[in-house]
């Protein structure tokens, strides 16, 4: 059973202790003064009113501070915190340290929460004290403020509404990841610890894909973080957790994990490729023209086979791509396809 201990605050003489809200909303932001107001307005319009809002400014260089201070003057439940630039996960952890509520709702600075999000999610966790979070449907929109937003689809991704005690037990978001920090949090909570989330079918959140979210890192680094997270996800299924230090570089962290697989130190069965030996021979010997045309089909259609070690296939693939003078981003994409097929093809069919 996951519960949140009561929040206590010391009061000065003659002052009363303000009651802790039921829900704390955290908005990490950086240089989004032009759209931040819509996110804040969506929280002020909630049907559930027992909340506090903490806006964590990650070293913005625009008018973000002025925008939030105007809201603070209008509503005492809104707090503004500024910090040196440290990344999205660092901002979310700053908010986690400051919240006073029993539950935490995460809202991106360019997204919009539906008016009943806090009410529905609060009721869901109240009714399910053994669950750590709420997983609801998210509407994916593409466009911009000038031309409008068009709904592409609705998906149910990683949770965005949490029990604060559970987040603190997990020590918050992993600051090593500048991307996919919510995916990594799910790995540690669901796969590694076995915690369950309440699953709701309602669409309670509008995610606005403005096209610049991936600019936090290069395309090559993005594939690297995705590749590292894929391997860690499989390890978590077997009760092993690999957490790089936040100060480590992507190259060093990936080398540490690859070395552990290579020397069979983490997971005996995870270092074996799930395809026929013939696939490894084709990766090494296929002609350049065929290889260019069929690279991804070659990696995705092979049946599982526990003979060829994964690192041998990776090394052969990387050498072939280097000989073909393929761009680094294209090589990284191919390596990601290799790891994804190795680890998740069985899960994708479920």
Steps between C-alpha positions, in 0.01 A plus 500: 500500500644833393418791726624854542608611849341825621685820412611713794626857479642703782309822566642813649347647812161648424469330161271216405620202298334497155321176426677277254309457173385163377673533161819675395547586133855548367573677171868494395566772244775667302458785252129435443350829613289512182300186590548448875189701584271245331641219715452704819146601397409133451589432865311803629194373309498161674176382656710368792632805683710360788834542319824691494700580188880519494658640184870408485690733267804316362711809431272668246637792300164645393208657690401178679559652845278800428220276372500277807529788747182651359321172567649482851355844575157378391499161674683418826500128413759560225872504585793593278845345540801587285814289471810488276449298186521131589257318273143377516558217749690734732210748490248227577708382796516858628122511491480163674710633788268798545154345467275475805216297351423131524494466122711658225380582151760576234411745223730606217518874437349480150223248579147536638325301774129429461279661764421172678854352500577566868155394617499168314861406581465593868190283532680214323796496741274549802308190395817297428750556784722214375567676166777754453379704201221560249541422131245678281454569132680797342391680185790567262470831316724648232508857381570839657324785676461705182347233274334293771544147630380186322429176686709216356417214735448405864740270682562379854866558577691529829318625813485874569315488836685345796494426869766728652622235746565262208692761303718576801561130557624484139714813565324683221596515135841383378698813409733302275231500230434832323230311304273209589512579872135394539571169323793435731283573804250239381781244464599543864145502634312248289762256367755510783275546806179356364286800594163531330333809358129567474408486130232741377353518150405869516696757305608747769802674347590677175860444392607759246778371275658827395798329336779640721485262797779286357736795466629444853755260348622411150332228297802275551493545879124442496549156350772435755275575797219295347739208444628517858147516640395198292774287650423621850133417453583137432735481797223632726278212394761268651535699824821685404512881489771701329501869598783714363614796703349830390854632443595219260511553127281296268807338346637385838165369624438305178852356516446383859175325412640346179805369686276341763303322226817403316655333801170343607502693826140624509268251342606162357215468251483866394823496300375243248334610177153359429549405136655228290874474455439569133394855582839577654671363189283716274577813699871431453501386137204653314578725203491879542205553264281240668605617843399858430159393377407233754680605817193535722307202363813292559497596867128468566386171346744250653363237739657480845810289540728491809837441335656817364593752772342840451831684516632300204202604289540860613869507414445342157215741423698807605800399288279442196334839541841665535622339177187626324580854624153541645439814713534462876131572557408223253738258670349581838152439361608159375662410833178599676299273268737216583460544876123548473463177305723318748312612809142586413376316193331244724328771707383694193290202388302484823 
